[in-house]
Amino acid sequence: MPRELAPAELAEATRHHLVYSIGKTPDAAKLSDWRLALSRAIRDRIVDPWVATTRHVYAHDLKRVYYLSMEFLIGRLIEDAVNNLGLEPAAREALASLGVDFDAAMLDEPDAALGNGGLGRLAACFLDSMSTLGIAAHGYGIRYDHGLFRQSFRDGWQIEDAEDWLAQSHPWEFERTEAVWPIGFGGEVTTRDGRPRWEPAETVLAAAYDTPIPGWQGRWVNTLRLWSAKPTKIFDLEPFNRGDYMAAAAPAVLAQTISRVLYPDDTTPQGKELRLKQEYFFTAASLRDLMRRFFSDHDDAGLLPSRVAIQLNDTHPAIAGPELVRILMDERGLGFDEAFAIARGTLHYTNHTLMPEALEKWPAELMARVLPRHMQIIERMDAAHAAEMRAAGRPRPDSVGCIRDGEVRMGDLSFIAARRVNGVSALHTDLMRRTVFRDLHALHPDRIVNQTNGVTPRRWLRSCNPKLSAVITEAAGEGWEADLDRLAALGPLAGDAAFRERVMAAKQANKRHLADWIGATCGLTVDPGAMFDVQIKRIHEYKRQLMNVLELAALWNEMRRDPGAPVPPRVRIFGGKAAPGYAMAKAIIKLINDIGRTINADPAMKGRLAVVYPPNYNVTMAERLIPAADLSEQISTAGMEASGTGNMKLAMNGALTIGTMDGANVEIHEAVGADNIFIFGLDAEDVSRLRAEGYDPGAHVARSGRLSEVVAQIRAGVFSDGDGERHRAVADNLTGHDWFMVAADFDTYWDAQRRVDAAWADPNGWARKAVLNIAPMGRFSSDRTIRGYARDVWQVTPQF
């Protein structure tokens, strides 16, 4: 662990960087200048253990883990550094001595816009845990210029603008000018000296930017390496001299487009091609980089599986299989069979979805045009797998194959090229075996394993909720941040009135803080004494924000009919973005905002029911909302949510869950007990059976008086200024299709919400339930998850 740092020493280091790194004097410095100077002073403290970690890995030839992910939703890094290095007291005192507000400086850092939601936040938690446990690891991704869009609302509709997180200097990264790789696209495959040779038509450069990721107490520091696309030719002088200025800059513009934006809209052919190029760009650069590192110490490619584990986070880096085989064959001279065997011993694949449409598929024509050599290798890998199964007496059915119906199936490709395939919750893994990968599982019954997701308690409890963390430390002692099972000590204290009071006092302080922020940000006055009911996640039909807002409208109707009904005051909070091309999700956002506007404008609801939807949900907003939440909405269609991690963060911070038996809710239910969670609705088997029998959503709507009333109001324009057409598509989908079974689960959801009301009416009982949600959360630490990967997938030994 780095030596203890005195506040005066940190203040002097900050002042030094202000002058010599930022180029400002104290009297001229703005808040951002001080924050940048402090960041560099803290970064200096990370470099020595970072170098020591690298030397240790090389000296002991430790097996390395490479985590490839399109998303790393890392949030504000100054928080992680201050937290993990134990520097908050010193940093707070140092800035105070310089006349700077510490909390304001923390909030000044922009969120790194490198992810969309759970997938990227999971990757960030895993990096934290790999460093905390002392696993030799690199994260690999893309250094998006703008990342995911910045969301705003215009008349309730989502508006997307470019995110500008790099508008200021990013003080945590180191540009590695020596680590630049040419990445090709298109062209043709020729034969030279009897061997295939790919001659790309277009080449861009992948330039590396490294961010150190310190673990708890700074004992071990791993690296997140992000790739930025650069042109091979920065500027074309000839067209510039003839006055064609746009053409002169074209090479740079075309190259930089690849790392410009996370998940470009792929509803157009151009968007599809850009997505595929993005995925190959970062995967190919990462493989070249890690192979260079491997061959710097080893001559035998056959050693790769024993020294390297590559984890594919979803199908986005699935092209790693063909690319690794290509490198071993075309650049290292291995035969196909040996190259394929090495790849299958090195690659591992995490599946995050049970929806077949979400397992990426690329038109075979597009793959062959953009990556012609890889298309050849995919065909050969597919044929080799089919031959292998026939030889083993297990001929594969027509439903299995990397290339089917004119498409390259990246889920099948990932599975066939991997040594291990894992699900991310017990239910999800079981359903993987029985649904999307049923036939592949039958061919490879030992390949699928489970690794239930987890979250880092350093960021998602200690850092974001210092008030509750202080209560936990008082009760469980020091050190729980790296041993979350110690939260179990809180269980017996659920019956202690004084302890419950301290826990709920921390919650109430967080709610007052959030209420002030809502007032300043959204212009709404909310009562901190009301129940804060929170659903924060990507807007998607399967996550069923629609059911939430329909129940909200039905509750409004009931409260208007019976003003004296004993309904506890609620603040219903939404947060999340819809993909730019997802029309139905954007229509649901508009409906939420329209219903919220109607309820908030009703004077009879003042102090009783309020709706809050702050725009641009991100990690920083989550850190405000999660500690203040009383109720956690985890209401996805059963069998559709792979795991969820928001459910874990909210429960860890003392929120009770209302949810379906889906994803990790099943394991949370098992951990907290049936009396401390509000479960409702169809389970995964029920959903499958109802679909098979012929689901009639219109009949379900008709049988539910409350739901029928809300649908009629939507069609009549009650929530849309009399415009009955505005939300017709949502109403028609609900009554005529409703694939995600909102209508089928609505009444049981309503009943569960009334059970929530009854529980809230007993403050002591609610506080007891809150404590009994926090106490068993040790099993949902990402440290536990990473120990499972290390043992069952990567076959590495943590140093700590």
C-alpha positions in Angstrom: 0.0 0.0 0.0 1.3 3.5 -0.8 2.7 5.4 2.2 0.4 7.6 4.1 0.1 11.1 2.7 -0.1 14.2 4.9 -2.7 16.8 3.9 0.0 19.5 3.6 2.1 17.3 1.3 -0.9 16.6 -0.9 -1.8 20.3 -0.9 1.8 21.2 -2.0 1.6 18.5 -4.8 -1.7 19.9 -6.0 -0.3 23.5 -6.0 2.7 22.2 -8.0 0.6 20.6 -10.6 -1.7 23.6 -10.8 1.3 25.7 -11.9 3.5 23.2 -13.8 0.9 20.8 -15.4 -2.1 23.1 -15.8 -0.3 26.4 -16.2 -2.4 28.4 -13.8 -1.6 30.4 -10.7 -3.8 30.0 -7.6 -5.4 33.4 -8.0 -6.4 32.6 -11.6 -7.5 29.0 -11.2 -11.1 27.9 -11.7 -12.6 24.9 -10.0 -11.8 22.6 -12.9 -8.2 23.7 -12.8 -8.0 22.7 -9.1 -9.7 19.4 -9.8 -7.3 18.6 -12.6 -4.3 19.5 -10.4 -5.6 17.3 -7.6 -6.2 14.5 -10.0 -2.6 14.6 -11.2 -1.3 14.7 -7.7 -3.3 11.6 -6.8 -2.3 9.9 -10.1 1.3 10.3 -9.1 0.5 8.2 -6.0 -0.8 5.4 -8.3 2.1 5.2 -10.7 4.6 3.5 -8.3 2.3 0.6 -7.4 1.3 0.4 -11.1 5.0 0.0 -12.1 5.5 -2.5 -9.2 2.5 -4.5 -10.3 3.8 -4.7 -13.9 7.3 -5.8 -12.8 5.8 -8.4 -10.5 3.7 -9.9 -13.3 6.7 -10.1 -15.6 9.1 -11.4 -13.0 6.7 -14.3 -12.0 5.3 -14.9 -15.5 1.8 -14.7 -14.1 -1.0 -15.8 -16.3 -2.8 -12.7 -17.6 -6.5 -12.0 -18.0 -7.6 -9.8 -20.9 -11.2 -8.5 -20.5 -12.6 -7.3 -23.9 -15.6 -5.1 -23.7 -17.3 -2.5 -25.9 -18.3 -0.7 -22.7 -16.5 0.4 -19.5 -18.9 2.7 -17.6 -16.2 3.8 -15.2 -17.8 7.1 -14.0 -15.7 9.7 -12.2 -12.3 8.2 -11.6 -11.2 10.7 -9.0 -13.8 9.0 -6.7 -12.3 5.5 -7.1 -8.8 6.8 -6.6 -9.5 8.8 -3.5 -11.6 5.9 -2.1 -9.3 3.0 -2.9 -6.2 4.8 -1.8 -7.7 6.0 1.4 -7.0 9.6 0.5 -10.3 11.3 1.2 -9.5 12.8 4.6 -6.1 14.1 3.3 -7.7 15.4 0.0 -10.5 17.1 1.8 -8.2 18.9 4.2 -5.7 19.7 1.4 -8.3 21.4 -0.8 -9.8 23.2 2.2 -6.3 24.7 2.9 -6.2 25.9 -0.7 -9.7 27.4 -0.4 -11.4 24.8 -2.6 -14.5 22.8 -1.8 -13.7 19.1 -2.0 -17.3 17.9 -2.8 -17.6 20.5 -5.6 -14.2 19.4 -7.0 -15.4 15.7 -7.0 -18.5 16.6 -8.9 -16.7 18.7 -11.4 -15.1 15.6 -13.2 -17.3 14.6 -16.2 -18.5 11.0 -16.3 -16.4 9.0 -18.8 -19.1 8.3 -21.4 -17.8 4.8 -22.3 -20.9 2.7 -21.7 -24.7 2.4 -21.8 -25.7 0.6 -18.7 -25.3 -2.6 -16.8 -22.8 -4.2 -19.2 -20.4 -1.4 -19.0 -20.8 -0.8 -15.2 -20.2 -4.6 -14.7 -17.0 -4.3 -16.6 -15.9 -1.4 -14.5 -16.7 -3.3 -11.3 -14.8 -6.3 -12.6 -11.7 -4.1 -13.2 -11.9 -2.9 -9.6 -12.2 -6.4 -8.2 -9.4 -7.8 -10.4 -7.1 -5.1 -9.0 -8.3 -5.6 -5.5 -7.7 -9.4 -5.6 -4.3 -9.0 -7.3 -5.1 -10.7 -10.7 -2.8 -9.7 -13.5 -5.3 -8.1 -15.9 -5.9 -5.7 -18.7 -9.2 -4.2 -19.8 -9.5 -3.4 -23.5 -12.1 -1.2 -25.1 -12.7 1.9 -27.2 -11.8 5.5 -26.2 -15.0 7.0 -27.6 -14.8 10.7 -28.3 -18.4 11.2 -27.4 -19.5 7.8 -26.1 -23.2 7.4 -25.4 -25.3 10.4 -26.2 -26.3 13.1 -23.7 -30.0 12.8 -23.1 -32.4 15.8 -22.7 -36.2 16.1 -23.0 -38.0 18.4 -25.4 -41.7 18.5 -24.6 -41.2 15.0 -23.0 -39.5 13.5 -26.0 -35.9 12.2 -25.8 -33.4 14.3 -27.6 -29.9 13.0 -28.2 -26.8 15.3 -28.3 -23.1 14.5 -28.4 -21.5 13.8 -25.0 -18.4 16.0 -24.5 -16.6 14.2 -21.6 -13.3 14.8 -23.4 -13.9 18.6 -23.8 -11.5 19.0 -20.8 -8.2 17.2 -20.3 -8.6 13.6 -19.1 -6.0 13.6 -16.3 -6.0 9.8 -15.6 -4.8 8.5 -18.9 -1.3 8.1 -20.5 -1.1 8.1 -24.2 1.2 5.3 -25.4 2.6 6.5 -28.7 4.7 3.3 -29.0 1.5 1.1 -29.0 -0.1 1.9 -32.3 -1.5 -0.9 -34.5 -2.6 -0.8 -38.1 -6.1 -2.2 -38.5 -7.4 -3.1 -42.0 -10.8 -3.4 -43.6 -12.1 -4.6 -46.9 -9.7 -5.5 -49.8 -9.1 -9.1 -50.9 -7.4 -12.3 -50.0 -4.6 -13.5 -52.3 -2.2 -16.4 -52.1 1.6 -15.9 -51.7 4.1 -18.6 -51.2 1.2 -21.1 -50.8 -0.3 -19.1 -47.9 -3.3 -16.8 -47.8 -2.5 -13.1 -47.5 -5.1 -10.5 -46.7 -4.5 -7.2 -48.4 -6.9 -4.6 -46.9 -8.2 -1.8 -49.0 -8.5 0.6 -46.0 -6.3 0.9 -42.9 -6.7 2.9 -39.8 -4.4 3.1 -36.7 -5.4 2.1 -33.2 -3.6 4.3 -30.7 -3.4 3.2 -27.1 -4.4 5.3 -24.0 -3.8 3.7 -20.6 -5.6 4.4 -17.4 -4.3 2.8 -14.2 -7.0 1.0 -12.1 -6.0 0.8 -8.5 -7.5 -1.9 -6.2 -8.5 -1.5 -2.6 -5.7 0.2 -0.6 -3.6 0.5 -3.7 -1.8 -2.8 -3.3 -2.2 -3.7 -7.0 -2.8 -1.6 -10.1 -4.0 -3.0 -13.4 -4.5 -1.2 -16.7 -7.5 -0.2 -18.8 -6.2 0.3 -22.3 -8.6 2.1 -24.7 -8.1 2.4 -28.4 -8.6 5.6 -30.4 -8.8 5.4 -34.2 -6.4 7.6 -36.1 -5.8 8.0 -39.8 -2.7 6.6 -41.5 -2.5 9.8 -43.4 -3.5 12.8 -41.3 -3.9 15.3 -44.0 -3.9 15.2 -47.8 -2.1 18.3 -49.0 -2.8 17.9 -52.7 -6.6 18.4 -52.6 -6.0 21.2 -50.0 -3.8 23.1 -52.4 -6.4 22.9 -55.1 -9.0 24.3 -52.7 -10.8 21.1 -51.8 -10.5 21.5 -48.1 -13.1 18.9 -47.2 -11.3 16.2 -49.2 -8.0 17.2 -47.5 -9.4 16.3 -44.1 -11.4 13.2 -45.3 -8.9 10.5 -44.3 -8.9 11.8 -40.7 -12.7 12.2 -40.5 -13.3 8.6 -41.9 -10.8 7.1 -39.4 -12.0 9.0 -36.4 -15.6 8.0 -37.1 -14.8 4.5 -35.8 -14.1 5.7 -32.3 -16.5 8.7 -32.3 -19.7 7.3 -30.8 -20.7 4.3 -28.7 -23.3 2.1 -30.5 -24.1 4.2 -33.6 -27.6 3.6 -34.9 -27.4 0.4 -36.9 -30.8 0.6 -38.5 -29.1 1.8 -41.7 -26.5 -0.2 -43.8 -23.9 2.5 -43.1 -24.6 2.1 -39.3 -24.3 -1.7 -39.5 -21.0 -1.4 -41.3 -19.7 1.1 -38.8 -20.7 -1.1 -35.8 -18.9 -4.1 -37.3 -15.8 -2.0 -38.0 -15.8 -0.7 -34.4 -16.0 -4.2 -33.0 -13.2 -5.5 -35.2 -11.1 -2.4 -34.6 -10.9 -2.7 -30.9 -10.8 -6.5 -30.9 -8.0 -6.7 -33.5 -5.9 -4.0 -31.8 -6.3 -5.8 -28.4 -5.3 -9.2 -29.7 -2.2 -7.7 -31.5 -1.3 -6.0 -28.3 -1.6 -9.0 -26.0 0.1 -11.3 -28.5 3.0 -8.9 -28.7 3.2 -9.0 -24.9 3.0 -12.8 -24.9 5.7 -13.3 -27.5 8.0 -10.9 -25.7 8.4 -13.7 -23.1 7.5 -16.9 -24.9 8.5 -18.5 -28.2 5.9 -21.3 -28.3 2.4 -20.3 -29.4 1.1 -23.5 -27.9 1.7 -22.0 -24.4 -0.9 -19.3 -25.0 -3.8 -21.0 -23.2 -1.6 -21.6 -20.1 -0.4 -18.0 -19.9 -3.4 -16.0 -21.3 -7.1 -16.0 -20.7 -9.3 -13.7 -23.0 -12.8 -12.9 -21.8 -15.3 -11.7 -24.3 -17.9 -9.6 -22.6 -21.0 -10.4 -24.8 -20.8 -10.9 -28.5 -19.3 -7.6 -29.4 -15.7 -8.9 -29.4 -16.8 -12.3 -30.9 -14.6 -11.7 -34.0 -11.7 -12.5 -31.6 -12.0 -16.1 -32.5 -11.4 -15.7 -36.2 -8.8 -13.0 -35.6 -6.7 -15.1 -33.2 -6.8 -18.0 -35.7 -5.8 -15.6 -38.5 -2.8 -14.2 -36.5 -1.6 -17.7 -35.6 -2.0 -19.0 -39.2 -1.2 -16.1 -41.4 1.4 -14.3 -39.3 2.8 -17.2 -37.2 2.7 -20.0 -39.7 0.6 -22.5 -37.7 -1.8 -24.9 -39.3 -5.5 -24.4 -39.0 -6.1 -27.3 -36.6 -3.4 -26.1 -34.2 -4.5 -22.5 -34.4 -8.1 -23.3 -33.7 -7.2 -25.5 -30.8 -5.1 -22.8 -29.2 -7.9 -20.2 -29.7 -10.4 -22.5 -28.1 -8.1 -23.0 -25.1 -7.6 -19.2 -24.6 -11.0 -17.6 -25.3 -14.0 -17.5 -22.9 -17.4 -15.9 -23.6 -19.9 -14.2 -21.3 -23.5 -14.3 -22.5 -25.7 -11.4 -21.3 -29.0 -12.1 -23.1 -31.6 -14.8 -23.7 -33.2 -12.9 -26.5 -32.2 -14.5 -29.8 -32.6 -11.1 -31.6 -30.0 -9.6 -29.2 -27.3 -12.1 -30.1 -25.6 -10.2 -32.9 -26.0 -11.4 -36.4 -24.2 -9.8 -39.4 -25.2 -10.2 -43.1 -22.7 -12.6 -44.6 -22.3 -10.2 -47.5 -21.2 -7.5 -45.1 -18.8 -9.7 -43.2 -17.2 -10.9 -46.5 -16.9 -7.4 -47.8 -15.5 -5.8 -44.6 -13.4 -8.7 -43.3 -12.9 -11.1 -46.2 -10.2 -13.2 -44.6 -12.2 -13.6 -41.4 -15.2 -14.8 -43.4 -13.0 -17.5 -44.8 -11.9 -18.5 -41.4 -15.4 -18.4 -39.9 -16.5 -20.8 -42.7 -13.6 -23.1 -41.9 -14.2 -22.9 -38.1 -17.8 -23.8 -38.7 -17.0 -26.7 -40.9 -14.4 -28.0 -38.5 -16.8 -27.9 -35.6 -19.4 -29.8 -37.7 -16.8 -32.4 -38.6 -15.7 -32.7 -35.0 -19.2 -33.4 -33.9 -19.8 -36.0 -36.6 -16.6 -37.7 -35.6 -17.7 -37.8 -32.0 -21.0 -39.4 -32.9 -22.9 -36.2 -32.1 -23.9 -34.7 -35.4 -25.1 -31.2 -34.9 -28.7 -30.2 -35.9 -29.5 -27.6 -38.5 -30.2 -25.1 -35.7 -26.5 -24.9 -34.9 -24.0 -23.1 -37.1 -22.0 -19.9 -37.4 -23.5 -19.2 -40.8 -27.2 -19.6 -41.4 -29.8 -18.0 -43.5 -27.3 -15.6 -45.0 -26.1 -14.4 -41.7 -23.0 -14.8 -39.5 -24.3 -15.8 -36.0 -22.0 -14.3 -33.5 -23.5 -16.1 -30.5 -22.8 -19.5 -32.1 -19.3 -18.3 -33.2 -18.5 -17.2 -29.6 -19.7 -20.5 -28.2 -17.8 -22.6 -30.7 -14.6 -20.7 -30.2 -14.7 -20.6 -26.4 -13.3 -22.9 -23.7 -15.9 -21.8 -21.3 -19.3 -20.0 -21.8 -20.9 -18.4 -18.7 -24.2 -17.0 -17.8 -24.5 -14.2 -15.2 -27.1 -15.5 -12.8 -28.3 -19.0 -11.7 -31.6 -18.6 -13.6 -30.0 -17.1 -16.7 -27.4 -19.9 -16.9 -30.1 -22.6 -16.6 -32.2 -20.9 -19.2 -29.2 -20.6 -21.5 -28.8 -24.3 -21.4 -32.5 -24.8 -22.2 -33.2 -22.0 -24.7 -30.7 -20.0 -26.8 -27.9 -22.5 -26.5 -29.9 -25.7 -26.0 -28.5 -27.6 -29.0 -24.9 -26.4 -28.4 -25.2 -27.3 -24.8 -26.2 -30.8 -25.8 -23.1 -31.1 -27.9 -20.8 -29.6 -25.2 -22.5 -30.3 -21.9 -19.5 -29.2 -19.8 -18.9 -25.8 -21.5 -21.5 -23.6 -19.8 -20.9 -22.5 -16.3 -22.5 -19.9 -14.1 -20.9 -16.8 -12.6 -23.5 -14.6 -11.0 -22.8 -10.9 -11.4 -21.7 -8.7 -8.6 -20.9 -5.1 -7.9 -17.9 -3.4 -6.2 -18.8 -2.4 -2.6 -16.1 0.2 -2.8 -17.9 2.4 -5.3 -21.5 1.3 -4.7 -21.6 1.4 -0.9 -18.6 3.0 0.7 -18.1 5.8 -1.7 -21.6 6.6 -2.8 -23.2 6.2 0.7 -20.7 7.4 3.3 -23.5 7.8 5.9 -24.6 4.2 5.8 -21.0 3.0 5.4 -20.2 4.7 8.8 -23.0 2.9 10.4 -21.8 -0.4 8.9 -18.3 0.1 10.1 -19.4 0.9 13.6 -21.4 -2.4 13.7 -19.2 -4.8 11.6 -15.8 -3.3 12.1 -13.1 -2.1 9.7 -12.3 -4.0 6.5 -15.7 -5.0 5.2 -15.0 -3.2 2.0 -12.8 -6.0 0.9 -14.7 -8.8 2.7 -18.4 -8.0 2.1 -19.5 -11.2 3.8 -18.9 -9.3 7.0 -22.2 -7.5 6.4 -23.8 -10.7 7.8 -23.0 -9.2 11.3 -25.8 -6.8 10.7 -28.5 -9.5 10.5 -28.8 -10.0 14.2 -29.0 -6.2 14.7 -32.2 -6.1 12.6 -34.0 -6.5 16.0 -32.1 -3.7 17.7 -34.2 -0.6 17.6 -31.3 1.7 18.1 -29.4 0.2 15.2 -32.4 0.3 12.9 -32.8 4.0 13.8 -29.2 4.7 12.8 -29.7 2.9 9.4 -32.9 4.8 8.7 -31.3 8.1 9.8 -28.6 7.6 7.1 -31.3 6.8 4.6 -33.3 9.9 5.5 -30.2 12.2 5.2 -29.6 10.8 1.7 -33.3 11.4 0.8 -33.1 15.0 1.9 -29.9 15.5 -0.2 -31.7 14.0 -3.2 -34.8 16.1 -2.6 -32.7 19.2 -2.7 -31.0 18.1 -5.9 -34.4 17.3 -7.5 -35.6 20.7 -6.6 -32.5 22.4 -8.1 -32.4 20.2 -11.2 -36.0 19.4 -12.1 -37.8 22.3 -10.4 -40.0 19.9 -8.4 -40.5 20.0 -4.6 -40.7 16.5 -3.2 -41.2 15.4 0.4 -38.2 13.5 1.8 -40.6 11.7 4.1 -42.4 10.1 1.2 -41.4 6.7 -0.2 -38.8 7.1 -2.9 -39.7 4.4 -5.5 -37.0 4.1 -8.1 -36.6 2.4 -11.5 -33.3 3.2 -13.1 -32.1 1.2 -16.1 -31.9 1.3 -19.9 -35.4 1.9 -21.4 -36.5 -1.3 -23.0 -39.8 -3.1 -23.4 -38.6 -6.1 -21.5 -37.6 -4.0 -18.5 -41.2 -2.9 -18.4 -41.0 0.8 -17.5 -44.4 0.8 -19.3 -46.0 -1.4 -16.6 -44.6 0.9 -14.0 -46.1 4.0 -15.5 -49.4 2.3 -16.2 -49.7 1.3 -12.5 -48.8 4.8 -11.6 -51.7 6.2 -13.7 -54.0 3.6 -12.2 -52.9 4.7 -8.7 -53.6 8.3 -9.6 -57.1 7.3 -10.7 -57.7 5.4 -7.4 -56.4 8.4 -5.3 -58.7 10.8 -7.1 -61.7 8.5 -6.6 -61.0 8.1 -2.9 -59.1 11.1 -1.6 -59.2 9.8 1.9 -57.7 6.4 1.1 -54.7 5.5 3.3 -52.2 5.6 0.5 -48.7 6.5 1.7 -47.0 9.5 -0.1 -44.7 8.4 -3.0 -42.2 9.9 -5.2 -41.9 7.7 -8.3 -38.4 8.2 -9.9 -37.4 7.0 -13.4 -33.9 7.2 -14.9 -32.7 5.8 -18.2 -32.1 6.3 -21.9 -33.6 4.7 -25.0 -31.4 3.7 -27.9 -31.7 6.3 -30.7 -33.3 3.9 -33.1 -35.7 2.2 -30.7 -39.0 3.9 -31.5 -41.1 2.1 -29.0 -38.7 2.8 -26.1 -38.7 6.5 -27.0 -42.5 6.4 -27.1 -42.6 5.0 -23.6 -40.3 7.8 -22.4 -42.8 10.3 -23.8 -45.7 8.5 -22.1 -43.8 8.5 -18.8 -43.2 12.3 -19.1 -46.8 13.0 -20.1 -48.3 11.0 -17.3 -45.8 12.5 -14.9 -46.7 16.0 -16.0 -50.4 15.3 -15.6 -49.9 14.0 -12.0 -47.5 16.7 -11.0 -50.0 19.3 -12.2 -52.9 17.9 -10.1 -53.2 20.0 -7.0 -54.9 17.0 -5.2 -51.6 15.1 -5.5 -49.5 17.7 -3.8 -47.5 16.0 -1.1 -49.1 12.6 -2.0 -47.8 11.5 -5.4 -45.0 13.0 -7.5 -43.2 11.8 -10.6 -39.5 12.6 -11.3 -37.6 11.7 -14.5 -34.3 13.6 -14.5 -32.6 13.5 -18.0 -29.3 12.0 -18.8 -29.1 9.1 -16.3 -25.4 8.2 -15.7 -23.1 6.8 -13.0 -23.1 10.1 -11.1 -26.9 10.3 -11.0 -27.0 6.6 -9.9 -24.7 7.5 -7.0 -27.4 10.1 -5.9 -30.4 8.0 -6.4 -29.4 4.6 -5.1 -28.5 5.6 -1.5 -31.9 7.5 -1.3 -34.1 4.7 -2.7 -36.7 3.0 -0.5 -38.1 0.7 -3.2 -36.2 -0.9 -6.0 -38.2 -1.7 -9.2 -36.9 -4.9 -10.8 -39.9 -5.8 -12.9 -38.6 -7.3 -16.1 -40.5 -10.1 -17.9 -39.4 -13.3 -16.3 -36.8 -15.1 -18.3 -35.6 -11.9 -20.1 -33.2 -10.2 -17.7 -29.9 -12.1 -17.6 -28.9 -10.9 -14.1 -29.2 -7.2 -13.3 -26.7 -5.3 -11.1 -28.9 -2.4 -10.2 -31.0 -4.7 -8.1 -27.8 -5.6 -6.1 -26.7 -2.0 -5.6 -30.1 -0.9 -4.4 -30.5 -3.8 -2.0 -27.0 -3.2 -0.7 -28.0 0.3 0.1 -31.1 -0.7 2.0 -33.9 -0.5 -0.6 -36.5 -3.2 -0.7 -37.1 -4.9 -4.0 -40.4 -5.3 -5.9 -39.8 -7.6 -8.7 -40.4 -10.7 -10.8 -38.5 -14.0 -10.3 -36.1 -13.0 -13.0 -32.3 -12.8 -13.3 -30.5 -12.3 -10.0 -33.8 -11.4 -8.3 -34.1 -15.1 -7.8 -30.9 -15.2 -5.8 -31.7 -12.0 -3.9 -35.0 -13.6 -2.9 -33.1 -16.6 -1.6 -30.7 -14.3 0.3 -33.1 -11.9 1.9 -36.0 -14.2 2.5 -39.6 -14.1 1.1 -40.8 -11.8 3.8 -38.3 -9.0 2.8 -39.0 -8.8 -0.9 -42.1 -8.2 -2.9 -42.4 -10.9 -5.6 -45.2 -10.9 -8.2 -46.1 -12.1 -11.6 -45.4 -14.9 -14.0 -42.2 -16.9 -13.7 -40.1 -17.9 -16.7 -42.0 -21.2 -17.2 -45.3 -19.4 -17.0 -44.2 -17.0 -19.7 -43.1 -19.8 -22.0 -46.3 -21.7 -21.5 -48.6 -18.7 -22.0 -46.8 -17.8 -25.2 -47.1 -21.4 -26.5 -50.8 -21.5 -25.6 -51.5 -18.3 -27.6 -51.3 -15.2 -25.4 -54.2 -12.8 -25.8 -53.2 -9.5 -24.3 -56.5 -7.8 -25.2 -58.4 -10.3 -23.0 -56.1 -9.6 -20.1 -56.6 -5.8 -20.5 -60.4 -6.4 -20.6 -60.4 -8.4 -17.4 -58.5 -5.7 -15.5 -60.7 -2.8 -14.7 -57.9 -0.6 -13.6 -55.7 -1.3 -16.7 -58.7 -0.9 -19.0 -59.4 2.5 -17.6 -55.8 3.7 -18.1 -55.7 2.3 -21.7 -59.0 4.1 -22.4 -57.5 7.4 -20.9 -54.4 7.0 -23.1 -56.6 6.6 -26.2 -58.8 9.5 -25.2 -55.8 11.8 -24.8 -56.2 12.4 -21.1 -52.4 12.5 -20.7 -51.7 14.2 -24.0 -53.8 17.4 -24.1 -56.7 15.6 -25.8 -54.5 14.2 -28.6 -55.7 10.6 -28.8 -53.2 9.7 -31.5 -50.0 10.6 -29.6 -49.8 7.3 -27.7 -51.8 5.1 -30.0 -48.9 3.0 -30.9 -48.2 2.1 -27.3 -51.8 1.3 -26.6 -52.2 -0.7 -29.7 -49.0 -2.7 -28.9 -50.2 -3.4 -25.4 -53.6 -4.7 -26.4 -52.7 -6.4 -29.7 -49.1 -7.8 -29.2 -47.6 -7.3 -25.7 -44.7 -9.7 -26.2 -43.3 -8.7 -22.8 -46.6 -9.5 -21.0 -47.3 -6.2 -19.3 -51.1 -6.9 -19.4 -50.6 -10.4 -18.0 -48.7 -9.2 -15.0 -50.4 -5.9 -14.3 -52.9 -7.0 -11.7 -50.3 -9.0 -9.7 -48.0 -6.0 -9.9 -50.8 -3.7 -8.6 -51.4 -6.1 -5.7 -47.7 -6.3 -4.9 -47.6 -2.5 -4.8 -50.4 -2.5 -2.2 -48.4 -4.9 -0.1 -45.6 -2.4 -0.3 -48.0 0.3 0.9 -48.9 -1.9 3.9 -45.3 -2.6 4.7 -44.4 1.2 4.5 -47.2 1.9 7.0 -45.1 0.1 9.6 -41.8 2.1 9.9 -40.2 -0.3 12.3 -41.1 -3.3 10.2 -39.8 -1.5 7.0 -36.5 -0.6 8.8 -36.1 -4.3 9.9 -36.6 -5.4 6.3 -34.1 -2.8 5.1 -31.4 -4.2 7.4 -32.2 -7.7 6.4 -31.7 -6.7 2.8 -28.2 -5.2 3.5 -27.0 -8.0 5.7 -26.8 -10.9 3.1 -25.4 -8.8 0.2 -21.9 -10.2 0.6 -22.7 -12.8 -2.0 -23.3 -10.0 -4.5 -19.8 -8.5 -4.3 -17.9 -8.5 -7.6 -15.0 -9.8 -5.6 -16.9 -13.0 -5.1 -17.7 -13.1 -8.9 -14.1 -12.6 -9.9 -12.9 -15.3 -7.6 -15.4 -17.6 -9.4 -14.1 -16.6 -12.8 -10.5 -17.0 -11.6 -11.2 -20.6 -10.4 -13.8 -21.9 -12.9 -12.9 -20.0 -16.1 -9.5 -18.4 -16.2 -7.6 -20.8 -14.0 -5.6 -18.1 -12.3 -4.7 -17.6 -8.7 -5.4 -14.2 -7.0 -2.5 -12.7 -5.2 -4.6 -11.5 -2.3 
